[in-house]
Amino acid sequence: MNRRIANGEFGNPVDLNKVNDAWAVILEEQVAKSGQPIYHSISGLWVQNTGKVAFSGRTSEEINIPMGAKILCFKRDSDNENAPNLGLVWVEE
């Protein structure tokens, strides 16, 4: 990565968003080679005590979930009363 930065691939001054994107690509390639699934966060979910809605949450960025992707909901245990009760993710296998 240092060589790529020195070669000006990420601009001058260096655009850290481009550097982060490049690291993300490298990480995803390495994880894919390992055969391990990649978990992509969708949202935290909080208990709702109103109407028919059991849990709610919001995304922090646009998310594209491929057709056929597995969606999982994890229990979250925290002493922080503001922390989400569940974590919603989609899995890239």
GITA-V501446 format. One record per residue. N is the residue number from 1. RES is the residue in one small letter. BURIAL is b if it has 9 or more other ideal C-beta (glycine too) atoms within 8 Angstrom, else e. Layout:
n=N res=RES burial=BURIAL
n=N res=RES burial=BURIAL
This chain:
n=1 res=m burial=e
n=2 res=n burial=e
n=3 res=r burial=e
n=4 res=r burial=b
n=5 res=i burial=b
n=6 res=a burial=e
n=7 res=n burial=e
n=8 res=g burial=e
n=9 res=e burial=e
n=10 res=f burial=b
n=11 res=g burial=e
n=12 res=n burial=e
n=13 res=p burial=e
n=14 res=v burial=b
n=15 res=d burial=e
n=16 res=l burial=e
n=17 res=n burial=e
n=18 res=k burial=b
n=19 res=v burial=b
n=20 res=n burial=e
n=21 res=d burial=e
n=22 res=a burial=b
n=23 res=w burial=b
n=24 res=a burial=e
n=25 res=v burial=e
n=26 res=i burial=b
n=27 res=l burial=e
n=28 res=e burial=b
n=29 res=e burial=e
n=30 res=q burial=e
n=31 res=v burial=b
n=32 res=a burial=e
n=33 res=k burial=e
n=34 res=s burial=e
n=35 res=g burial=e
n=36 res=q burial=e
n=37 res=p burial=e
n=38 res=i burial=b
n=39 res=y burial=b
n=40 res=h burial=b
n=41 res=s burial=e
n=42 res=i burial=b
n=43 res=s burial=b
n=44 res=g burial=b
n=45 res=l burial=b
n=46 res=w burial=b
n=47 res=v burial=e
n=48 res=q burial=b
n=49 res=n burial=e
n=50 res=t burial=e
n=51 res=g burial=e
n=52 res=k burial=e
n=53 res=v burial=e
n=54 res=a burial=e
n=55 res=f burial=b
n=56 res=s burial=e
n=57 res=g burial=b
n=58 res=r burial=e
n=59 res=t burial=e
n=60 res=s burial=e
n=61 res=e burial=e
n=62 res=e burial=e
n=63 res=i burial=e
n=64 res=n burial=e
n=65 res=i burial=e
n=66 res=p burial=e
n=67 res=m burial=e
n=68 res=g burial=e
n=69 res=a burial=b
n=70 res=k burial=e
n=71 res=i burial=b
n=72 res=l burial=b
n=73 res=c burial=e
n=74 res=f burial=e
n=75 res=k burial=e
n=76 res=r burial=b
n=77 res=d burial=e
n=78 res=s burial=e
n=79 res=d burial=e
n=80 res=n burial=e
n=81 res=e burial=e
n=82 res=n burial=e
n=83 res=a burial=e
n=84 res=p burial=b
n=85 res=n burial=b
n=86 res=l burial=b
n=87 res=g burial=b
n=88 res=l burial=b
n=89 res=v burial=b
n=90 res=w burial=b
n=91 res=v burial=b
n=92 res=e burial=b
n=93 res=e burial=e
